[in-house]
Amino acid sequence: MKQTPLHASHMKLGAKMGEFAGYDMPLYYDLGVLKEHEWVRDHAGLFDVSHMGQIAIKGKGTQDLLQRLTPSSFEKLSVNRTKYTVLINDQNGIIDDLMVTKAGDDDFHMVINAGCKDKDIAWIKSNLTPDHEFTYFEDWALIALQGPEAEAVMRDVLGIDLSDVPYMGLWFQDYTMFVSRLGYTGEDGFEISVPNDKAEELWTKLLSDGRVKPIGLAARDSLRLEMGYCLYGHDIDATTTPLEADLGWVMRKDAKDSLPTPTRKRVGIVLTDKGVAREGSLVKSKDGKEIGVLTSGGFSPSLKQSIGQTYLPLDYATPETEINVDVRGRLIPAKVQSMPFLKPRTKNAGK
């Protein structure tokens, strides 16, 4: 398996390691998954996300290229601001979801999913012209600091005042550190990109603050599930369109109008009785008809109940619709619920 530049640090911390997207990654540390999840919601959690891919495209026509490869518009995106979008194939299926940052006119940086790096890069390169310059930052690490105390930690530990950096905004220093105000937890926080040889020093320095604890991939998954965020290869894939995935908000009007009206929709579900439903559990109507399969599922530490995501026919996709989830032969009552399950607490949430 591949290793991130912080692999030795995880081993020193006694992390429980496991395979994810071909990498040997920390699943959890000594706190355990539940307390790690709660720590991020209350304080600041530190994640190694260096397995993600960091790439850039620049050159004449790059903005137009991205508007062909994705259904989004980047014309009004300001420099040093980021947008969430999806790569789509010729059938409008989702190749990957990603973050795109505008670094300048026809100069864009992207963070792509670990398990999709090879196919994403191949797809993008197949669409490049001689005017485009493509870069894969294989020698750069990515660390996420997430939670309500993240801004204070960045100020007190690193001496970086990010109070004026908006959500989805970028701060950088001498091209040796890039800090984006975003994340996949629903909390305020940052993703910090540094060269591989600087990663361990940064990781150790941030962990020296008592408000910061290392967090593994298991809690990262439960945190993103509470926010209703997609996990590629589970909640979205090449067979789902942005409209089916309830991601129409990332689409330009012309791109949205070109898609047929979907017959199903990605929705959240909440179990209303005891039990935990995992990915793969069958979803049934009250009269016993199989209407879907959970694409993600698990226990929500914040809500103290089981939640999940699934695709349902439109007739069943309305919030509060009562359904059942089959957990090892036991039908557990549930209902459709709007996502996110929790209100996000990102920088500009509620403004």
N, C-alpha and C positions, 0 to 999 in steps of 0.2 A: 504493500500500500504506500501511497505517497504521504509525505509529511509536510506540515507547514513549518515556517521558521520558528514557531513557538512550541514545537513538539516536546523538546527537552524540558521546557518550563512546565508543561502539563504533567509530565512524568514526575518532576520534582514535587509537584503539588498533590500527587497521589490520585490523579484523575482516573475515573473509570473510562477506558478508551473503547472505541468501537468504530467500525467502518462506516463512512458516509461519503458517497460520490467518489469512491476510490481513495479516500484519505483516511488516515488513522486519526480520529478526532475525539476530543473530550465529550463524553455524554453527560457526566456530572462529577462534582467534586465532593468534599467531605460534608457540606451542608445537606446534600441530597436534593432531589429534583423539586420537591414541594417548597422547601425553604429558599432555594435559589430563585424560584419563580416569585415568591413573596418579597425577597430582598430587592429584586429589580423594581417591583411596584412601589416599594417604600424608600429605597436608597439609591444605589448605583451598582449595576452589574457590568462585568467586563467579559466580552466575548471574543474569541479568536475566530474571525471569519475570513482568514487568509486563503481558504480554499476557493473562495469566490474568484471570478476572473475580472481583471481590470484591463480595459482596452481603450483605444482612442482611434478616431478617424478624423483626418483634417485634409483640407484641400478644396479646390473649386467644386462646387456642387454637392458638398457633404450634407448640407441641410436638406436639399431636395432628395438625396439618397435615403436619408433617414425617414423622410415622409413617404417613401415608397416601401421601405422595409417594415415600417410600423404604421398604424392607423392614426397616429397623433400628429398634431401641428406643433412646429417648433419656431414658427415665425415670430410669435410674441414673447417667447421665452427670453428673459434677460440673461446677460453674461453672468456667470458664477451662480446660476440657479439650476435646479435639478427637476426633472419630471419623471414620473413613473409611467411606463408604457409596456407594450408587448411587441416582440418580433412575430410577424405572421408569414405563413407560407402562401403558395399560390392558391390554396383552397380556403384561405382565411383562417386556418387553424393556428393555434398559438405555439410557436417554436420555443419561446421562453418569455419570462417577464424580466424586466431590467430597469435600472435607474440610468437616466441619461442627463449628463451635466453639460451645459453650454459653456465652453471655455473661451470662445471667441467666435467671430464670423467664420462659419464653415469649419469649426473646430469643436469636436464633441468627445467627451470622455464617458465611458459606460462601465457599469458593474453588472456582470452576468452571473448566472447560477453555476455552481461548481460542477454539477452533473451534466450541464449543457455546454460547457466551454468549447469542446471540440466541434460539435455540430454548429454552434452559433458562429464561431470563427470561420468555419468552412462556408456557411451560408452567406455571411457578410462578404468574405473575400470573393465569392463567386459573383457578387454584384458590384465589385469595385471597378473603377476605370483607372487609366494611367494618371489621372489628376488626383487620385486619392492616396494618402499616406496612412497606412495601418500600423498600429503599435500594440503589442501585447506586453503588458508590464508584469512579466513573469517573476521579476526580482523585487517586487513590492508586496508588502504585507498589508492586511486590513484588520483593524481592531475596532470593535464597537463598545462604546461606553453608554449605557442606557439606564435611565431612571431619573426621578425628580431631583436628585442631588448631583447629576452629571455636570451641569454648568458650573456649580460651585467647585467641584473637584478639578475641572479643567483650569479654573482660575487659580485655585490655591496650590495645586500640585505642579502644573505646567506654566503658570503665569500667563495664561491666555484668556483674555476677556472676550467672551463670545456672546455677551448680552445683547448686542445689536445684530447678531447674525440671525436671520429669519429661518423658519422651517423651510427645508429644501434649499437652504443657502449654503455657499461654500466660503471657507476661509483658508488661506494658504500662506506659508512662510518660506520665502527663498527657494521655492520648488523642492523643499526637502520634507515637507509635511503638508498634507491636505486634510482639512477637517470639514465634513459635511454634516449639517444639522438634520439628521434623518435616522431611520432605523426600522426594525421590523417587530417592535414590541408594543407600539402605541404610546410609549412614554417619550418624554423629552430625552434627547440624547444625540450622540455623534458617532460617525464612522470616521476613523483616522487612518489615513494611508501614509505609510512610511517605507523607505527601503528595507529590505529583509534584514540587513545588518544592524538596523536601528530598532527592530521590533522588540527584542527581548528586553532591552534597556527601558523602552517606553512601557511595556507590560509590567515590569517589576516596579517601576516608579509609580504607576497608577495604583497598583495593589498595595503600595506602602501606606495609602490613606485608609483609615478605618471604615470609611463609608463605602468602600469598594470591595466586592467579592468576585471571584471568578465564577462564571456561569457556563454550563455546558449546553450541548445541542438539545437535550431533552426539555429543559426549561424554555429554551428559545422556541421550541415547537409549541408548547402550551401557551406561551405569551402571544405568539402570532395567531394561534387559533382563537383566543379570546377576542382578538381584533378583527376576525373574519378575513385575514389575509390569506392569499393563495400560496400553496406549496406546489411548485412545478413538479409534474410527474404524478401528482395525486389529485389536486383540485383543478388543475388545468393541464392540458397537453395538446398535442398536434391535432386531436380530434375535436377540440372545443373551440368555438369562436368567441371573440370578446363579448358579444351580446349574450350568448348563452351563459358565459361566466360572470355576468352582471358587471362587466368592465366597460360598458358603453361610454362611461364618463371620460375614458382616455382617448376616445375616437373623434376625429374630425367629422363634420356633418356629412361630407361627401363619402367618407369611408363607411360611416354608419348606414347611410342610405343605400349603399351598394350591397348590404347583407340582407338576406331574407329574414323575415320575422321568425325568431326562434320558437321552437315547440317545447323547450325545457329551459330551466333557469337554475343557476347555482343559488342555494338558500342555506340559511343557518337552521339548525334544529336544537331543541333543548329537551332532554328527557324530563318528564314530570313525575317520574317514580324512581325508586332506588335502582342503581345499576350504572355501568359504564359501557358505552358503545364505542367500539373502535372502527377504524377503517375496514371496509369490506362487509360491515353489517348490513343486512337487507332492510330497506325501508318499505313499509306496507301501509296501504290505506286502511281505514277502519273496517272495511268489508273484506279485508284479506288480500287485496290485489297488490302484487309486487310493483312498486312505482319508482324505486331508486336504490342506490347503494351508497353508503357513506364513503366519501372520498377522504375525509379526515374525521377524527373523533377522539375524545378523551375527556378526562376529568378537568374541570376548570377550578383551580385553587381559589380564584377570586369569587366566583359565583357559588362554589361548593356544590356543583352539580355537573352532570355529563352534558357536553355540547358537541356539535359536529357540523360538517358541511356535506351537502349532497346536491345532486341535480334532480329536480322533480318536474313532471309535466306541469304546464302553466295552471291547469285546473287545481293543482294541489300546492302551488307555490306562494299562495297568499299568507301573510303572517297570521298566526293564531290558528291555522288549519291543524286539526288534530290528526295524528298519524300514529303508527306503531313502529318500533325498531326491534328487529329480531336479533337478540343476543344469545347465541348458543341455544336456540330453540325456544327461548322465553320472549314473549312479546311484551315490550316495555312501552307504556304510553309516552308520547312525545308530542311536541307541537312545533310548527314552523315559526322561526323568529327572525326578525330583521337583524342584519349585521351592520356594524360591529356589536358584539355582545356587551362590551364595555365602552364607555365614552373615551375616546383618545385624549391623552394629556400632552400632546405635542405642543410646540412653542405657541402656535397661533390658534389652538383649539378653542372654539367658542367665541372667537373674535370675528 
